Amino acid sequence: MNKWYLSFICLLSAPYATASLELASGITLNTLNGEVIDNVEDAVLTSGENQLVLDYTGYLSDKGKREFISTVPYIMVVNVPENADVDIDLLSRKYAKIEKNVDRELPIFSISVNGDDAEVVQEVLPPSQGALPYSDIPQLVKDYNQERGLVFDSGKIRSLKEELAAVQTGAVVGATVAGDSTVQESENTLQLKLWYSRANEEERKAFQKWLIDQK
């Protein structure tokens, strides 16, 4: 395994702290919190929730032989405490196991934080249409986050759509919210709707007056 040392901002006890991220050979970190990662040693983990997009390319054991596999990318959120050691490996080094899990869109990565297995939801990154569905992973991640109204806010990944639904209907934040497949709202639009829904009557009147003045 190759060990990389990542620096991330620690908001509680010190300006900076050091976290270690250990990726097994063949595992690639494509994006971190929506940002492209060219050199993993330059990545910056936030103390809190981090969205990672990983894939694996390499040889695995198959009945005494070695078979090559290049998996689809998986998207996941890992909670990283300060001064944490994060280790990421494959669930198995058996070709048949990983191939079966990929075909069934089941998890393929094993993630531990400070030596303890972490329960992390792993989802296959939705592909684009065409012959090369994963030719632009950063754009796919952007589309994924925009469709779900996800934004990164000081170590917390917020779902603006869920927050808006909770304010408007009294639902619990984190509940499933049906998406509109025909319209993808921008982060700014969702923020405006969220702020307006939370505003009292006087604040809404002031905002409406401001809108009229802008015309």
N, C-alpha and C positions, 0 to 999 in steps of 0.2 A: 504494500500500500504506500501511496505517496502522501505525506503529511504536509498540510499547508497551514500557515498561521495567519489568521484573519484578525484585523483590528475592528472593533465596533464601539460605538459610543455608549458609555454607561451613564445613565442619567441620575442614578441614585447615590453612589458612593464616591465616584471619581470621574474626572472628565473622560478618561479612556480606560479600556480594559482589553485584555487579550483573550480571544477564544480560538480554539483549534478545531479545524474541520478536516477530518480524515476521509478521503474518498478512495475506495478500492480501485485498483487498476482497471481501466476501461470505462469508468463512469465519468460522464461529462456534465458539468454544471453549465447549462445553456444561458439561463437568466436567473437573476436574483432580485426579487421585489420589482419585477418588470424591466430591469436594466440588463443589457447585454453584458456577459462576462467573457472577455477575451483571455484574460489571465486570471486564474482563480486566486492567485496570491494577492491580487489587487481588489478582490471583493470585500465588501464591508457588510458584516452582519449586524442587524439591529438587535438590541436587547429586547426580546419580545417575539412577536410573530414574524416569520420570514417565509416568503413564497419562493420555492425553488422549482426549477424545471430541469429534470435529469433524464439522461438516457444512458444506455450501455452499448458499447461496441467492442467485440472481442471474441475469443474462443472459449467454449465451454465443453465439459466432458460429456461424451455420449457413447455409452457402452464400449469403453476402452479407446474410443477415438476422440478427436477434438473437432468440434463443429463451430463454424463461424456464425455469429448472430449480431444483428444491429437492430436494437429495439426502437419502438416508437418512444417519443418523449412523454414523461409523466410529470404532472403538475401536483404540487403538494404544499402544505403549510407546516413548518416546523417551529415550535416554540423554543426559543434559545435563551436560557437564563444567562446572567452575566458570568464571566469566567467559565463558560461551559466547554466541555469537550464533546464534539458532535462527530459520530462515526457513521459512515454510510457504506453499505456493502450490498451485494445481491442476496436475496433470500436463499438462493441455492446456486451452486456452481455446476448444476446438472442442466444440460441443454434442454432436455425434454420438459423439465419443470418450468423453466423460464419461458420457453416457447408456448407451453400450454397456458400459463398465466397471462402472457401478452395477448394470445388469441381470445381469451375470455375477459380481457381488460381487468385482470386482478392485479394486486400489488406484486412488484418484483424486487423492491428494495427493502433492506433491513436497516433501520435507523435507531441509533442509541444516543442518549444524551447523558453524559457523565457516567457511562457504563450501564445505564438502565435502558431497557428496550422502550422506545417511544411509540405510542399508538398514533400513527400518522395516516390520514386518509390520502390515498394515492389514486389519482384519476388520470386516465390517458388524455393528453392534450388534444382537444378536438381538431381534426385536420381540415385543411382547405380542400376545395375541389380541384381536380386535375391530376396530371400524371405525377407531379412532385408535391404531395400534400404537406410535406414538412420542410419545404425549401426556405421558408421564412418564419422560423420559430418565434423571433421577437414580435412580429406582427400578429401571429396567432395568439400569443400571450396577451398582447394589447387588446385584441378582439375579445378574448375570453374574459378579461377583467372589465372591459367596457360593457359587455352584454350583461354581466352580473352586478354592475355598479360598484365594483371593488376599488378601494383607494387605500394607499399606505399612509398611515398617520401615527408617527412616533411609536413604532413597535406594535401597532395594532392594525390589522387588516379589516377595514370597515366595509360593510355592504350597505351602500346608500339606499338601495332599493328596499332592503329589509327594514332599515331605520324609517324610511318614508312610510312603508306599509304599517309599521308599528304605531307611528304618530297618527296616521289617518284612521286606523281601524282598532287600535288598542291591542294589536297582536304582539306577541313576544318577539323581540329581535332575535333572529336565528331561525325563525320558522321559515318553511319553504314558501317562496314567493314566485308565482307563475310569471315567466318572462313573456314579453311581447316579441315574437319572432320577426315582426315587420318593422319595428322601430328600435334603434339603438340610441338611447339617450346619452348625452355626454355627461362627464362628471360635473361640469358647471350647471347643467340643467337640473340634475338630481339634487345638487347642493341648494340651488335656488328653491326648488319645490320643498325640500326638507326645512329650510329656514322659514319659508312662508307658512308651512303647516304648523310650525312651532310658535309662530308669532301671535301675539294677542291682537284684539280688534284695532287698538290705536296704532300699533306697529304696522298692521296691514294697510291702514288708511294712509299712513305716512309713506309707505312704500309705493302704494298706488299713485299718490300725488307725485312722488319722485319720477315714476314711470311716465306720467303725463308730461312733466316738465322736460323730459328728454326728447320728446317728439318735436 
